[in-house]
Amino acid sequence: MKTKMIRWPLLVLVVCLAAFPANSTTLVRMSVAQMTRAAQLVVRARCLANSTAWDGGEIWTFSSFSVEETWKHPAAPTANSSSYLTVRLLGGTVGNLNSVVSGVPRFTPGEQVVLFLEPSARGDYSVVSWVQGTFRIREDPRTGRQFAEQDTASFETYDPTSHSFRSAGLRSVTLENLHALVDGAVCLNANCTPGTK
């Protein structure tokens, strides 16, 4: 009888806890150099389309991209390419079910981005550190100059140095300067001088 009395409150506690959403995405802040080292591929790309599907018991969003420039690649670090790739990220909508994962970027067809990518076990790619490895490209209508803004400019990441959370992504960095940061990190790993690979 005592066992049944203990099980009942425990069951109520489990049901109550399950009713609260779990918002527990924590991203540790990474520099452009750290992301470049972690990424197998760094590309400037244009989003073509999005689709969602179930895979392995999870809802995934698959975004297809046309690669406009390749800034880091294992075989050809500065090669330009007209290839296509697919990025797989957790969450999305299938039927009446909506899965939202905090810190996961979403892409709009037609938009240009710089992505820091790592291969997935399924043959497509994932973005290194999700919103941190995503830079949106915008063009100044007056000058035509292109700038990139890191998604973490509006998403808090954990800074292990200060032991605090804050929004601190790169804002309005010129595309040339972002490319130079990536190029510098690639060269540091390859013992070369930036611009001479």
C-alpha positions as CSV (number, residue, x, y, z in Angstrom):
1,M,0.0,0.0,0.0
2,K,2.8,2.4,0.9
3,T,4.5,1.7,-2.5
4,K,1.3,2.8,-4.3
5,M,1.1,6.0,-2.3
6,I,4.7,6.9,-3.3
7,R,4.1,6.1,-7.0
8,W,1.0,8.4,-7.3
9,P,2.8,11.7,-6.2
10,L,5.8,10.7,-8.3
11,L,3.6,10.2,-11.4
12,V,2.0,13.6,-10.8
13,L,5.4,15.3,-10.5
14,V,6.6,13.7,-13.7
15,V,3.5,14.8,-15.6
16,C,3.8,18.3,-14.2
17,L,7.4,18.6,-15.2
18,A,6.7,17.3,-18.7
19,A,4.1,20.0,-19.2
20,F,6.8,22.8,-19.0
21,P,8.7,23.5,-22.2
22,A,12.5,22.9,-22.1
23,N,14.4,25.9,-23.4
24,S,17.9,24.8,-22.8
25,T,20.0,25.6,-25.8
26,T,23.4,26.9,-24.7
27,L,26.0,27.9,-27.2
28,V,29.5,28.7,-26.1
29,R,30.9,31.8,-27.9
30,M,33.3,31.0,-30.7
31,S,35.5,33.3,-32.6
32,V,35.6,33.3,-36.5
33,A,39.0,31.5,-36.2
34,Q,37.6,28.8,-33.9
35,M,34.6,28.3,-36.3
36,T,36.9,28.2,-39.3
37,R,39.0,25.5,-37.6
38,A,35.8,23.5,-36.6
39,A,34.3,23.8,-40.1
40,Q,35.2,21.5,-43.0
41,L,33.6,24.0,-45.4
42,V,33.1,27.7,-45.3
43,V,30.9,29.1,-48.2
44,R,29.1,32.1,-49.4
45,A,25.8,30.8,-50.7
46,R,22.3,31.6,-51.8
47,C,19.3,29.7,-50.3
48,L,17.2,28.1,-53.0
49,A,14.5,26.2,-51.1
50,N,13.5,24.6,-47.8
51,S,11.7,21.4,-47.0
52,T,10.9,19.5,-43.8
53,A,10.7,15.8,-43.1
54,W,10.9,13.2,-40.3
55,D,14.2,11.5,-39.9
56,G,15.3,9.4,-37.0
57,G,12.3,10.3,-34.9
58,E,12.9,14.1,-35.3
59,I,11.6,16.8,-37.5
60,W,14.3,18.3,-39.7
61,T,14.5,21.3,-42.0
62,F,16.5,20.8,-45.2
63,S,17.7,24.0,-46.9
64,S,19.3,23.7,-50.3
65,F,21.9,26.3,-51.4
66,S,23.8,27.3,-54.5
67,V,27.4,27.8,-53.6
68,E,28.7,31.2,-54.9
69,E,32.2,31.1,-53.3
70,T,34.1,28.6,-51.3
71,W,36.3,30.1,-48.7
72,K,37.5,26.9,-47.0
73,H,37.5,23.4,-48.4
74,P,39.7,20.4,-47.6
75,A,40.8,20.0,-51.2
76,A,40.8,23.6,-52.5
77,P,40.8,26.3,-49.9
78,T,40.0,29.2,-52.3
79,A,38.2,27.5,-55.1
80,N,35.1,29.1,-56.5
81,S,32.3,26.7,-57.3
82,S,28.8,26.6,-58.8
83,S,27.9,23.5,-56.8
84,Y,24.9,22.8,-54.6
85,L,24.6,21.6,-51.1
86,T,22.0,20.8,-48.5
87,V,22.0,21.9,-44.9
88,R,20.1,19.9,-42.3
89,L,18.9,21.5,-39.1
90,L,16.7,20.4,-36.3
91,G,13.1,21.6,-36.1
92,G,10.5,22.6,-38.6
93,T,6.8,21.9,-39.3
94,V,5.4,18.6,-40.7
95,G,1.6,18.5,-40.9
96,N,0.2,19.9,-37.7
97,L,3.4,19.3,-35.7
98,N,5.9,22.2,-35.1
99,S,9.3,21.6,-33.6
100,V,11.2,24.8,-32.6
101,V,14.8,24.6,-31.4
102,S,16.3,27.7,-30.0
103,G,19.5,28.8,-31.6
104,V,18.9,27.0,-34.9
105,P,19.0,29.3,-37.9
106,R,16.3,29.3,-40.6
107,F,16.8,30.5,-44.2
108,T,14.7,32.3,-46.7
109,P,14.9,31.4,-50.4
110,G,16.9,34.0,-52.3
111,E,18.9,35.3,-49.3
112,Q,22.7,35.2,-49.3
113,V,24.6,33.9,-46.4
114,V,28.1,32.9,-45.3
115,L,28.0,29.5,-43.6
116,F,30.5,27.6,-41.6
117,L,29.6,23.9,-42.3
118,E,30.5,20.5,-41.0
119,P,29.4,17.2,-42.7
120,S,26.6,15.2,-41.2
121,A,26.6,11.4,-41.0
122,R,23.8,11.4,-43.7
123,G,25.9,13.1,-46.4
124,D,24.6,16.6,-46.0
125,Y,25.8,19.5,-43.8
126,S,25.1,21.1,-40.5
127,V,26.0,24.7,-39.5
128,V,28.9,24.9,-36.9
129,S,27.4,26.2,-33.7
130,W,24.1,26.9,-35.4
131,V,23.4,30.7,-35.3
132,Q,27.1,31.5,-34.6
133,G,28.1,29.9,-37.9
134,T,25.5,31.9,-39.9
135,F,26.2,35.3,-41.3
136,R,23.4,37.1,-43.3
137,I,24.7,39.2,-46.2
138,R,23.1,42.6,-47.0
139,E,24.0,45.2,-49.5
140,D,24.1,49.0,-48.8
141,P,21.7,50.4,-51.4
142,R,23.7,53.6,-51.7
143,T,27.2,52.2,-52.1
144,G,26.5,48.7,-53.3
145,R,29.0,47.5,-50.6
146,Q,28.2,44.1,-49.0
147,F,28.1,43.5,-45.3
148,A,27.6,40.4,-43.1
149,E,25.9,40.2,-39.8
150,Q,26.3,37.2,-37.6
151,D,23.0,35.7,-36.3
152,T,24.4,35.8,-32.7
153,A,24.3,39.6,-32.9
154,S,20.8,39.1,-31.5
155,F,21.2,35.7,-29.7
156,E,22.9,35.3,-26.4
157,T,25.8,33.0,-26.2
158,Y,27.8,31.9,-23.2
159,D,31.2,33.6,-22.6
160,P,33.4,31.2,-20.6
161,T,35.8,34.1,-19.8
162,S,33.2,36.3,-18.0
163,H,30.9,33.3,-17.1
164,S,27.9,35.2,-18.5
165,F,25.5,35.2,-21.4
166,R,25.2,38.1,-23.9
167,S,24.6,39.0,-27.5
168,A,27.9,39.7,-29.1
169,G,28.0,38.6,-32.7
170,L,29.7,40.5,-35.4
171,R,27.6,43.3,-36.9
172,S,28.0,45.1,-40.2
173,V,31.4,43.6,-41.0
174,T,32.3,44.0,-44.6
175,L,32.3,40.8,-46.6
176,E,35.9,41.4,-47.5
177,N,36.9,41.7,-43.8
178,L,35.0,38.5,-42.9
179,H,36.6,36.7,-45.8
180,A,40.0,38.0,-44.6
181,L,39.3,36.6,-41.1
182,V,38.5,33.2,-42.5
183,D,41.5,33.3,-44.8
184,G,43.7,34.2,-41.9
185,A,42.5,31.2,-39.9
186,V,42.8,28.8,-42.8
187,C,46.4,30.1,-43.4
188,L,47.3,29.8,-39.7
189,N,46.4,26.1,-39.8
190,A,48.2,25.6,-43.1
191,N,51.3,27.6,-42.2
192,C,50.8,30.0,-45.1
193,T,50.5,33.7,-45.5
194,P,46.9,35.0,-46.1
195,G,46.3,35.8,-49.7
196,T,49.1,33.4,-51.0
197,K,47.6,30.0,-50.6
